[in-house]
Amino acid sequence: MNVSIEQNDNNVALIGELNRHTVPSLTVKDILPFYQQSSCQLDLAKVTEVDTAGLAWLLLVIEKAHAKNCQINFTNLPQDMVKLAQLSAVDTLFTA
């Protein structure tokens, strides 16, 4: 049960499980330098599991980015996350 963040320039990749077990180990500060850009890309290709806690953390990331005038573009959304976002009526926040 791990999640890690890889960051270079304005690209960030989440790797591993993004769920109630791993989200407590993440903070928005983990990707704070990412918000210094006017736009950023968050790649979820290597996310192997996501639940509502992971979705909630991503919504917090969106909120913090918006406050810093940073536009986040999500790529490679896991199908499970898309379904959770649709069920929660927040799927439009994850589209370009």
Biopython code that builds the backbone (N, CA, C, O; Angstrom):
import numpy as np
from Bio.PDB.StructureBuilder import StructureBuilder

atoms = [
    (1, "MET", "N", (0.829, -1.178, 0.000)),
    (1, "MET", "CA", (0.000, 0.000, 0.000)),
    (1, "MET", "C", (0.875, 1.243, 0.000)),
    (1, "MET", "O", (1.203, 1.779, 1.059)),
    (2, "ASN", "N", (1.246, 1.692, -1.167)),
    (2, "ASN", "CA", (2.094, 2.861, -1.305)),
    (2, "ASN", "C", (1.543, 3.800, -2.350)),
    (2, "ASN", "O", (0.834, 3.393, -3.270)),
    (3, "VAL", "N", (1.879, 5.051, -2.192)),
    (3, "VAL", "CA", (1.645, 6.039, -3.228)),
    (3, "VAL", "C", (2.853, 6.968, -3.202)),
    (3, "VAL", "O", (3.362, 7.320, -2.138)),
    (4, "SER", "N", (3.295, 7.353, -4.384)),
    (4, "SER", "CA", (4.411, 8.281, -4.463)),
    (4, "SER", "C", (4.129, 9.297, -5.558)),
    (4, "SER", "O", (3.263, 9.112, -6.413)),
    (5, "ILE", "N", (4.895, 10.371, -5.494)),
    (5, "ILE", "CA", (4.731, 11.463, -6.445)),
    (5, "ILE", "C", (6.057, 11.687, -7.139)),
    (5, "ILE", "O", (7.089, 11.843, -6.487)),
    (6, "GLU", "N", (6.031, 11.703, -8.462)),
    (6, "GLU", "CA", (7.208, 12.065, -9.256)),
    (6, "GLU", "C", (6.902, 13.388, -9.922)),
    (6, "GLU", "O", (5.832, 13.570, -10.503)),
    (7, "GLN", "N", (7.838, 14.305, -9.835)),
    (7, "GLN", "CA", (7.603, 15.637, -10.375)),
    (7, "GLN", "C", (8.802, 16.104, -11.181)),
    (7, "GLN", "O", (9.948, 15.966, -10.754)),
    (8, "ASN", "N", (8.518, 16.662, -12.359)),
    (8, "ASN", "CA", (9.542, 17.343, -13.141)),
    (8, "ASN", "C", (8.874, 18.447, -13.944)),
    (8, "ASN", "O", (7.860, 18.229, -14.606)),
    (9, "ASP", "N", (9.454, 19.621, -13.874)),
    (9, "ASP", "CA", (8.892, 20.814, -14.511)),
    (9, "ASP", "C", (7.428, 20.978, -14.116)),
    (9, "ASP", "O", (7.101, 21.070, -12.933)),
    (10, "ASN", "N", (6.552, 21.014, -15.119)),
    (10, "ASN", "CA", (5.130, 21.186, -14.801)),
    (10, "ASN", "C", (4.355, 19.883, -14.960)),
    (10, "ASN", "O", (3.150, 19.897, -15.209)),
    (11, "ASN", "N", (5.048, 18.764, -14.816)),
    (11, "ASN", "CA", (4.408, 17.450, -14.893)),
    (11, "ASN", "C", (4.563, 16.718, -13.566)),
    (11, "ASN", "O", (5.644, 16.677, -12.978)),
    (12, "VAL", "N", (3.465, 16.148, -13.116)),
    (12, "VAL", "CA", (3.466, 15.366, -11.886)),
    (12, "VAL", "C", (2.816, 14.034, -12.193)),
    (12, "VAL", "O", (1.797, 13.981, -12.881)),
    (13, "ALA", "N", (3.396, 12.959, -11.687)),
    (13, "ALA", "CA", (2.812, 11.628, -11.848)),
    (13, "ALA", "C", (2.563, 11.037, -10.466)),
    (13, "ALA", "O", (3.439, 11.053, -9.601)),
    (14, "LEU", "N", (1.371, 10.520, -10.277)),
    (14, "LEU", "CA", (1.056, 9.765, -9.067)),
    (14, "LEU", "C", (1.269, 8.296, -9.380)),
    (14, "LEU", "O", (0.872, 7.817, -10.442)),
    (15, "ILE", "N", (1.897, 7.582, -8.457)),
    (15, "ILE", "CA", (2.230, 6.183, -8.679)),
    (15, "ILE", "C", (1.768, 5.363, -7.477)),
    (15, "ILE", "O", (2.092, 5.683, -6.333)),
    (16, "GLY", "N", (1.014, 4.312, -7.747)),
    (16, "GLY", "CA", (0.583, 3.408, -6.687)),
    (16, "GLY", "C", (-0.896, 3.536, -6.373)),
    (16, "GLY", "O", (-1.700, 3.929, -7.218)),
    (17, "GLU", "N", (-1.234, 3.197, -5.143)),
    (17, "GLU", "CA", (-2.623, 3.190, -4.701)),
    (17, "GLU", "C", (-2.988, 4.547, -4.110)),
    (17, "GLU", "O", (-2.258, 5.092, -3.281)),
    (18, "LEU", "N", (-4.110, 5.081, -4.540)),
    (18, "LEU", "CA", (-4.607, 6.356, -4.035)),
    (18, "LEU", "C", (-5.924, 6.056, -3.324)),
    (18, "LEU", "O", (-7.003, 6.168, -3.904)),
    (19, "ASN", "N", (-5.806, 5.671, -2.050)),
    (19, "ASN", "CA", (-6.990, 5.222, -1.314)),
    (19, "ASN", "C", (-6.912, 5.654, 0.151)),
    (19, "ASN", "O", (-6.002, 6.381, 0.550)),
    (20, "ARG", "N", (-7.872, 5.198, 0.935)),
    (20, "ARG", "CA", (-7.960, 5.636, 2.331)),
    (20, "ARG", "C", (-6.741, 5.233, 3.155)),
    (20, "ARG", "O", (-6.490, 5.817, 4.210)),
    (21, "HIS", "N", (-5.996, 4.262, 2.697)),
    (21, "HIS", "CA", (-4.798, 3.834, 3.418)),
    (21, "HIS", "C", (-3.587, 4.700, 3.077)),
    (21, "HIS", "O", (-2.702, 4.884, 3.912)),
    (22, "THR", "N", (-3.545, 5.230, 1.859)),
    (22, "THR", "CA", (-2.363, 5.973, 1.418)),
    (22, "THR", "C", (-2.542, 7.485, 1.440)),
    (22, "THR", "O", (-1.563, 8.216, 1.585)),
    (23, "VAL", "N", (-3.765, 7.965, 1.300)),
    (23, "VAL", "CA", (-4.006, 9.411, 1.263)),
    (23, "VAL", "C", (-3.480, 10.124, 2.512)),
    (23, "VAL", "O", (-2.936, 11.221, 2.381)),
    (24, "PRO", "N", (-3.615, 9.555, 3.718)),
    (24, "PRO", "CA", (-3.086, 10.266, 4.890)),
    (24, "PRO", "C", (-1.582, 10.561, 4.815)),
    (24, "PRO", "O", (-1.098, 11.468, 5.491)),
    (25, "SER", "N", (-0.853, 9.813, 4.008)),
    (25, "SER", "CA", (0.584, 10.061, 3.882)),
    (25, "SER", "C", (0.892, 11.192, 2.903)),
    (25, "SER", "O", (2.030, 11.654, 2.827)),
    (26, "LEU", "N", (-0.111, 11.637, 2.158)),
    (26, "LEU", "CA", (0.073, 12.711, 1.185)),
    (26, "LEU", "C", (-0.358, 14.042, 1.785)),
    (26, "LEU", "O", (-1.274, 14.108, 2.604)),
    (27, "THR", "N", (0.318, 15.091, 1.360)),
    (27, "THR", "CA", (-0.137, 16.432, 1.699)),
    (27, "THR", "C", (-0.131, 17.249, 0.424)),
    (27, "THR", "O", (0.550, 16.914, -0.545)),
    (28, "VAL", "N", (-0.885, 18.308, 0.439)),
    (28, "VAL", "CA", (-0.885, 19.196, -0.719)),
    (28, "VAL", "C", (0.502, 19.812, -0.877)),
    (28, "VAL", "O", (0.901, 20.159, -1.988)),
    (29, "LYS", "N", (1.244, 19.951, 0.228)),
    (29, "LYS", "CA", (2.603, 20.488, 0.168)),
    (29, "LYS", "C", (3.518, 19.611, -0.680)),
    (29, "LYS", "O", (4.520, 20.088, -1.214)),
    (30, "ASP", "N", (3.173, 18.322, -0.806)),
    (30, "ASP", "CA", (3.982, 17.413, -1.617)),
    (30, "ASP", "C", (4.080, 17.880, -3.063)),
    (30, "ASP", "O", (5.064, 17.600, -3.748)),
    (31, "ILE", "N", (3.063, 18.587, -3.517)),
    (31, "ILE", "CA", (3.090, 19.054, -4.909)),
    (31, "ILE", "C", (2.994, 20.572, -4.990)),
    (31, "ILE", "O", (2.620, 21.116, -6.029)),
    (32, "LEU", "N", (3.332, 21.262, -3.894)),
    (32, "LEU", "CA", (3.261, 22.716, -3.861)),
    (32, "LEU", "C", (4.074, 23.390, -4.964)),
    (32, "LEU", "O", (3.561, 24.319, -5.588)),
    (33, "PRO", "N", (5.316, 22.975, -5.241)),
    (33, "PRO", "CA", (6.067, 23.631, -6.316)),
    (33, "PRO", "C", (5.353, 23.549, -7.667)),
    (33, "PRO", "O", (5.520, 24.415, -8.526)),
    (34, "PHE", "N", (4.576, 22.521, -7.834)),
    (34, "PHE", "CA", (3.784, 22.292, -9.029)),
    (34, "PHE", "C", (2.831, 23.456, -9.291)),
    (34, "PHE", "O", (2.555, 23.785, -10.445)),
    (35, "TYR", "N", (2.331, 24.075, -8.230)),
    (35, "TYR", "CA", (1.362, 25.165, -8.357)),
    (35, "TYR", "C", (1.984, 26.472, -8.818)),
    (35, "TYR", "O", (1.262, 27.430, -9.092)),
    (36, "GLN", "N", (3.294, 26.533, -8.910)),
    (36, "GLN", "CA", (3.947, 27.765, -9.334)),
    (36, "GLN", "C", (3.792, 28.000, -10.835)),
    (36, "GLN", "O", (4.068, 29.095, -11.324)),
    (37, "GLN", "N", (3.358, 26.991, -11.555)),
    (37, "GLN", "CA", (3.143, 27.089, -12.993)),
    (37, "GLN", "C", (1.731, 27.612, -13.265)),
    (37, "GLN", "O", (0.851, 27.499, -12.411)),
    (38, "SER", "N", (1.518, 28.178, -14.442)),
    (38, "SER", "CA", (0.158, 28.610, -14.799)),
    (38, "SER", "C", (-0.697, 27.420, -15.232)),
    (38, "SER", "O", (-1.923, 27.459, -15.134)),
    (39, "SER", "N", (-0.042, 26.369, -15.710)),
    (39, "SER", "CA", (-0.764, 25.133, -16.026)),
    (39, "SER", "C", (0.143, 23.956, -15.693)),
    (39, "SER", "O", (1.367, 24.058, -15.763)),
    (40, "CYS", "N", (-0.472, 22.853, -15.335)),
    (40, "CYS", "CA", (0.275, 21.684, -14.935)),
    (40, "CYS", "C", (-0.451, 20.428, -15.393)),
    (40, "CYS", "O", (-1.664, 20.428, -15.604)),
    (41, "GLN", "N", (0.303, 19.388, -15.536)),
    (41, "GLN", "CA", (-0.262, 18.105, -15.959)),
    (41, "GLN", "C", (-0.090, 17.089, -14.843)),
    (41, "GLN", "O", (1.006, 16.911, -14.310)),
    (42, "LEU", "N", (-1.184, 16.428, -14.497)),
    (42, "LEU", "CA", (-1.160, 15.391, -13.468)),
    (42, "LEU", "C", (-1.483, 14.064, -14.132)),
    (42, "LEU", "O", (-2.613, 13.826, -14.559)),
    (43, "ASP", "N", (-0.474, 13.205, -14.212)),
    (43, "ASP", "CA", (-0.594, 11.914, -14.893)),
    (43, "ASP", "C", (-0.947, 10.829, -13.880)),
    (43, "ASP", "O", (-0.238, 10.627, -12.895)),
    (44, "LEU", "N", (-2.045, 10.141, -14.137)),
    (44, "LEU", "CA", (-2.514, 9.095, -13.232)),
    (44, "LEU", "C", (-2.367, 7.699, -13.841)),
    (44, "LEU", "O", (-3.012, 6.754, -13.386)),
    (45, "ALA", "N", (-1.531, 7.567, -14.856)),
    (45, "ALA", "CA", (-1.371, 6.291, -15.560)),
    (45, "ALA", "C", (-0.911, 5.164, -14.641)),
    (45, "ALA", "O", (-1.271, 4.006, -14.850)),
    (46, "LYS", "N", (-0.119, 5.497, -13.629)),
    (46, "LYS", "CA", (0.440, 4.461, -12.762)),
    (46, "LYS", "C", (-0.305, 4.330, -11.436)),
    (46, "LYS", "O", (0.196, 3.718, -10.492)),
    (47, "VAL", "N", (-1.500, 4.906, -11.373)),
    (47, "VAL", "CA", (-2.346, 4.712, -10.194)),
    (47, "VAL", "C", (-3.024, 3.361, -10.350)),
    (47, "VAL", "O", (-3.739, 3.122, -11.323)),
    (48, "THR", "N", (-2.797, 2.487, -9.394)),
    (48, "THR", "CA", (-3.295, 1.111, -9.506)),
    (48, "THR", "C", (-4.628, 0.896, -8.817)),
    (48, "THR", "O", (-5.333, -0.069, -9.112)),
    (49, "GLU", "N", (-4.977, 1.784, -7.902)),
    (49, "GLU", "CA", (-6.251, 1.666, -7.183)),
    (49, "GLU", "C", (-6.661, 3.048, -6.708)),
    (49, "GLU", "O", (-5.814, 3.845, -6.303)),
    (50, "VAL", "N", (-7.952, 3.337, -6.754)),
    (50, "VAL", "CA", (-8.460, 4.616, -6.256)),
    (50, "VAL", "C", (-9.802, 4.373, -5.577)),
    (50, "VAL", "O", (-10.597, 3.542, -6.016)),
    (51, "ASP", "N", (-10.041, 5.115, -4.496)),
    (51, "ASP", "CA", (-11.344, 5.053, -3.838)),
    (51, "ASP", "C", (-11.805, 6.485, -3.565)),
    (51, "ASP", "O", (-11.202, 7.437, -4.059)),
    (52, "THR", "N", (-12.865, 6.635, -2.787)),
    (52, "THR", "CA", (-13.414, 7.971, -2.560)),
    (52, "THR", "C", (-12.441, 8.879, -1.806)),
    (52, "THR", "O", (-12.472, 10.096, -1.994)),
    (53, "ALA", "N", (-11.594, 8.323, -0.970)),
    (53, "ALA", "CA", (-10.588, 9.142, -0.287)),
    (53, "ALA", "C", (-9.586, 9.701, -1.297)),
    (53, "ALA", "O", (-9.174, 10.856, -1.193)),
    (54, "GLY", "N", (-9.200, 8.886, -2.265)),
    (54, "GLY", "CA", (-8.308, 9.353, -3.322)),
    (54, "GLY", "C", (-8.959, 10.426, -4.165)),
    (54, "GLY", "O", (-8.324, 11.419, -4.521)),
    (55, "LEU", "N", (-10.228, 10.229, -4.486)),
    (55, "LEU", "CA", (-10.972, 11.230, -5.252)),
    (55, "LEU", "C", (-11.048, 12.537, -4.462)),
    (55, "LEU", "O", (-10.851, 13.613, -5.027)),
    (56, "ALA", "N", (-11.329, 12.452, -3.172)),
    (56, "ALA", "CA", (-11.410, 13.651, -2.334)),
    (56, "ALA", "C", (-10.068, 14.382, -2.289)),
    (56, "ALA", "O", (-10.032, 15.612, -2.316)),
    (57, "TRP", "N", (-8.962, 13.630, -2.219)),
    (57, "TRP", "CA", (-7.646, 14.268, -2.210)),
    (57, "TRP", "C", (-7.392, 14.998, -3.525)),
    (57, "TRP", "O", (-6.844, 16.100, -3.528)),
    (58, "LEU", "N", (-7.785, 14.391, -4.636)),
    (58, "LEU", "CA", (-7.614, 15.055, -5.929)),
    (58, "LEU", "C", (-8.472, 16.316, -6.020)),
    (58, "LEU", "O", (-8.054, 17.305, -6.623)),
    (59, "LEU", "N", (-9.653, 16.292, -5.433)),
    (59, "LEU", "CA", (-10.494, 17.494, -5.409)),
    (59, "LEU", "C", (-9.824, 18.599, -4.594)),
    (59, "LEU", "O", (-9.922, 19.774, -4.948)),
    (60, "LEU", "N", (-9.150, 18.235, -3.512)),
    (60, "LEU", "CA", (-8.394, 19.212, -2.734)),
    (60, "LEU", "C", (-7.252, 19.792, -3.562)),
    (60, "LEU", "O", (-6.992, 20.994, -3.509)),
    (61, "VAL", "N", (-6.577, 18.948, -4.320)),
    (61, "VAL", "CA", (-5.502, 19.407, -5.197)),
    (61, "VAL", "C", (-6.051, 20.410, -6.212)),
    (61, "VAL", "O", (-5.430, 21.443, -6.464)),
    (62, "ILE", "N", (-7.212, 20.109, -6.792)),
    (62, "ILE", "CA", (-7.843, 21.027, -7.750)),
    (62, "ILE", "C", (-8.153, 22.359, -7.075)),
    (62, "ILE", "O", (-7.886, 23.421, -7.637)),
    (63, "GLU", "N", (-8.714, 22.301, -5.875)),
    (63, "GLU", "CA", (-9.068, 23.524, -5.144)),
    (63, "GLU", "C", (-7.838, 24.384, -4.874)),
    (63, "GLU", "O", (-7.865, 25.595, -5.094)),
    (64, "LYS", "N", (-6.759, 23.760, -4.397)),
    (64, "LYS", "CA", (-5.532, 24.504, -4.094)),
    (64, "LYS", "C", (-4.909, 25.077, -5.362)),
    (64, "LYS", "O", (-4.399, 26.197, -5.352)),
    (65, "ALA", "N", (-4.947, 24.323, -6.442)),
    (65, "ALA", "CA", (-4.407, 24.817, -7.714)),
    (65, "ALA", "C", (-5.211, 26.018, -8.195)),
    (65, "ALA", "O", (-4.642, 27.012, -8.645)),
    (66, "HIS", "N", (-6.520, 25.924, -8.099)),
    (66, "HIS", "CA", (-7.384, 27.032, -8.518)),
    (66, "HIS", "C", (-7.062, 28.297, -7.716)),
    (66, "HIS", "O", (-7.026, 29.393, -8.276)),
    (67, "ALA", "N", (-6.831, 28.149, -6.418)),
    (67, "ALA", "CA", (-6.497, 29.286, -5.561)),
    (67, "ALA", "C", (-5.181, 29.935, -5.969)),
    (67, "ALA", "O", (-4.975, 31.126, -5.737)),
    (68, "LYS", "N", (-4.286, 29.152, -6.579)),
    (68, "LYS", "CA", (-2.987, 29.664, -7.031)),
    (68, "LYS", "C", (-2.994, 30.009, -8.524)),
    (68, "LYS", "O", (-1.941, 30.262, -9.109)),
    (69, "ASN", "N", (-4.183, 30.019, -9.139)),
    (69, "ASN", "CA", (-4.333, 30.304, -10.574)),
    (69, "ASN", "C", (-3.545, 29.336, -11.447)),
    (69, "ASN", "O", (-2.948, 29.731, -12.448)),
    (70, "CYS", "N", (-3.551, 28.085, -11.064)),
    (70, "CYS", "CA", (-2.882, 27.030, -11.825)),
    (70, "CYS", "C", (-3.945, 26.110, -12.423)),
    (70, "CYS", "O", (-4.771, 25.559, -11.696)),
    (71, "GLN", "N", (-3.925, 25.948, -13.722)),
    (71, "GLN", "CA", (-4.865, 25.068, -14.414)),
    (71, "GLN", "C", (-4.287, 23.657, -14.453)),
    (71, "GLN", "O", (-3.205, 23.443, -15.000)),
    (72, "ILE", "N", (-5.003, 22.696, -13.877)),
    (72, "ILE", "CA", (-4.541, 21.306, -13.875)),
    (72, "ILE", "C", (-5.198, 20.544, -15.010)),
    (72, "ILE", "O", (-6.412, 20.613, -15.206)),
    (73, "ASN", "N", (-4.383, 19.820, -15.749)),
    (73, "ASN", "CA", (-4.872, 18.922, -16.791)),
    (73, "ASN", "C", (-4.552, 17.501, -16.356)),
    (73, "ASN", "O", (-3.391, 17.156, -16.134)),
    (74, "PHE", "N", (-5.578, 16.688, -16.238)),
    (74, "PHE", "CA", (-5.400, 15.297, -15.837)),
    (74, "PHE", "C", (-5.227, 14.427, -17.073)),
    (74, "PHE", "O", (-5.923, 14.604, -18.073)),
    (75, "THR", "N", (-4.298, 13.489, -16.994)),
    (75, "THR", "CA", (-4.111, 12.539, -18.084)),
    (75, "THR", "C", (-4.163, 11.120, -17.528)),
    (75, "THR", "O", (-3.857, 10.871, -16.362)),
    (76, "ASN", "N", (-4.556, 10.215, -18.391)),
    (76, "ASN", "CA", (-4.579, 8.780, -18.067)),
    (76, "ASN", "C", (-5.375, 8.474, -16.797)),
    (76, "ASN", "O", (-4.895, 7.789, -15.895)),
    (77, "LEU", "N", (-6.587, 8.993, -16.750)),
    (77, "LEU", "CA", (-7.449, 8.746, -15.591)),
    (77, "LEU", "C", (-7.825, 7.274, -15.514)),
    (77, "LEU", "O", (-8.289, 6.708, -16.504)),
    (78, "PRO", "N", (-7.637, 6.644, -14.363)),
    (78, "PRO", "CA", (-8.073, 5.255, -14.210)),
    (78, "PRO", "C", (-9.597, 5.167, -14.351)),
    (78, "PRO", "O", (-10.316, 6.061, -13.905)),
    (79, "GLN", "N", (-10.071, 4.115, -14.956)),
    (79, "GLN", "CA", (-11.505, 3.955, -15.185)),
    (79, "GLN", "C", (-12.292, 3.970, -13.876)),
    (79, "GLN", "O", (-13.399, 4.506, -13.829)),
    (80, "ASP", "N", (-11.736, 3.390, -12.820)),
    (80, "ASP", "CA", (-12.415, 3.403, -11.521)),
    (80, "ASP", "C", (-12.601, 4.828, -11.003)),
    (80, "ASP", "O", (-13.626, 5.147, -10.401)),
    (81, "MET", "N", (-11.602, 5.681, -11.242)),
    (81, "MET", "CA", (-11.719, 7.061, -10.799)),
    (81, "MET", "C", (-12.766, 7.808, -11.603)),
    (81, "MET", "O", (-13.524, 8.609, -11.056)),
    (82, "VAL", "N", (-12.809, 7.547, -12.896)),
    (82, "VAL", "CA", (-13.817, 8.175, -13.751)),
    (82, "VAL", "C", (-15.213, 7.805, -13.254)),
    (82, "VAL", "O", (-16.094, 8.660, -13.166)),
    (83, "LYS", "N", (-15.408, 6.534, -12.933)),
    (83, "LYS", "CA", (-16.717, 6.085, -12.435)),
    (83, "LYS", "C", (-17.069, 6.750, -11.111)),
    (83, "LYS", "O", (-18.201, 7.198, -10.927)),
    (84, "LEU", "N", (-16.113, 6.821, -10.187)),
    (84, "LEU", "CA", (-16.361, 7.479, -8.906)),
    (84, "LEU", "C", (-16.692, 8.956, -9.100)),
    (84, "LEU", "O", (-17.596, 9.487, -8.455)),
    (85, "ALA", "N", (-15.959, 9.611, -9.986)),
    (85, "ALA", "CA", (-16.207, 11.031, -10.250)),
    (85, "ALA", "C", (-17.592, 11.237, -10.854)),
    (85, "ALA", "O", (-18.284, 12.196, -10.513)),
    (86, "GLN", "N", (-17.995, 10.341, -11.746)),
    (86, "GLN", "CA", (-19.327, 10.438, -12.337)),
    (86, "GLN", "C", (-20.406, 10.227, -11.278)),
    (86, "GLN", "O", (-21.386, 10.972, -11.238)),
    (87, "LEU", "N", (-20.239, 9.230, -10.430)),
    (87, "LEU", "CA", (-21.208, 8.968, -9.361)),
    (87, "LEU", "C", (-21.310, 10.137, -8.389)),
    (87, "LEU", "O", (-22.369, 10.386, -7.812)),
    (88, "SER", "N", (-20.206, 10.849, -8.213)),
    (88, "SER", "CA", (-20.172, 11.986, -7.295)),
    (88, "SER", "C", (-20.514, 13.301, -7.984)),
    (88, "SER", "O", (-20.535, 14.354, -7.347)),
    (89, "ALA", "N", (-20.783, 13.237, -9.289)),
    (89, "ALA", "CA", (-21.125, 14.418, -10.093)),
    (89, "ALA", "C", (-20.007, 15.469, -10.096)),
    (89, "ALA", "O", (-20.274, 16.671, -10.109)),
    (90, "VAL", "N", (-18.747, 14.996, -10.084)),
    (90, "VAL", "CA", (-17.608, 15.911, -10.168)),
    (90, "VAL", "C", (-16.723, 15.589, -11.371)),
    (90, "VAL", "O", (-15.610, 16.103, -11.481)),
    (91, "ASP", "N", (-17.214, 14.743, -12.265)),
    (91, "ASP", "CA", (-16.405, 14.303, -13.401)),
    (91, "ASP", "C", (-15.980, 15.456, -14.299)),
    (91, "ASP", "O", (-14.930, 15.376, -14.937)),
    (92, "THR", "N", (-16.769, 16.529, -14.366)),
    (92, "THR", "CA", (-16.406, 17.655, -15.232)),
    (92, "THR", "C", (-15.151, 18.371, -14.735)),
    (92, "THR", "O", (-14.505, 19.079, -15.507)),
    (93, "LEU", "N", (-14.799, 18.201, -13.476)),
    (93, "LEU", "CA", (-13.590, 18.824, -12.942)),
    (93, "LEU", "C", (-12.321, 18.143, -13.442)),
    (93, "LEU", "O", (-11.228, 18.700, -13.334)),
    (94, "PHE", "N", (-12.465, 16.953, -13.983)),
    (94, "PHE", "CA", (-11.310, 16.182, -14.428)),
    (94, "PHE", "C", (-11.138, 16.174, -15.942)),
    (94, "PHE", "O", (-10.296, 15.443, -16.464)),
    (95, "THR", "N", (-11.917, 16.968, -16.643)),
    (95, "THR", "CA", (-11.808, 17.037, -18.098)),
    (95, "THR", "C", (-11.181, 18.357, -18.498)),
    (95, "THR", "O", (-11.270, 19.353, -17.779)),
    (96, "ALA", "N", (-10.550, 18.344, -19.654)),
    (96, "ALA", "CA", (-9.876, 19.559, -20.135)),
    (96, "ALA", "C", (-10.867, 20.591, -20.592)),
    (96, "ALA", "O", (-10.475, 21.674, -21.027)),
]
sb = StructureBuilder()
sb.init_structure("model")
sb.init_model(0)
sb.init_chain("A")
sb.init_seg("    ")
for serial, (resi, resn, name, xyz) in enumerate(atoms, 1):
    if name == "N":
        sb.init_residue(resn, " ", resi, " ")
    sb.init_atom(name, np.array(xyz, "f"), 0.0, 1.0, " ", f" {name:<3s}", serial, name[0])
structure = sb.get_structure()
